[in-house]
Amino acid sequence: MDMEKKFLFILTYIILISIFSYLFAGCSGSQPRFKSKEDYSEPESKINKEYRFSSDIVKEETAEDDRKVDINSIKENINRYNLDKSQRNKVLLNVLSMIGTPYSLGGKDENGIDCSGFSRKIYESSFGIQLPPSTEEQYRLGISVSDSELEFGDLVFFNTTGRIPSHVGIYLGDNLFAHASVSYGVTISSLYSSYYKKRYIGARRILN
């Protein structure tokens, strides 16, 4: 009889432990009881993570937005740049036609575009040059250009996420560059703005 009681006690103990382990598994960091939405859809997971990260960039950009760029003055001063006038005008017209296009990761057109997509589109429509799709690949093209030697059409690169490079724009002269900003979409910013000045990492010249 004692053996039967002991057996029943042990069996009951094991069952109770199993029930409690199942009920409270959600408290364990290594064994979550419920899957998150991200676990069910990897693409959505990546989009959500990018959205959260983009939100942080928006906060930083807008908090330090001292660009105050007058886009009309750029239209008035296009003759000051060194490239052939017709080519300069074509670049600037293409850039200005895209101003205000919303930022979209992986976007390639007027419905939404990201930074490397923007530089790629402008180069193709203005110069007939097909740049690779990613910022990293564009950073490996052409020759390195020092700050004092920047010319109209050079690609300028930035570290905005901790990855080098993570952002690209097209230099327009007068320390201005066109790019697809996470916060403002396609816009024109100053290399001397507090946000971009400390994140600038260099420039590459693709044009001969």
Secondary structure, DSSP 8 states (H G I E B T S, - for coil): -HHHHHHHHHHHHHHHHHHHHHHTGGG-SSS-SS--HHHH-HHHHHHHHHHHHHHHHHHHHHHT------HHHHHHTGGGSSS-HHHHHHHHHHHHHHTT--B-TT-EETTEE-HHHHHHHHHHHHH-----SSHHHHHTSSEEE-GGG--TT-EEEE-SSSSSS-EEEEEEETTEEEEEETTTEEEEEETTSHHHHTTEEEEEE---
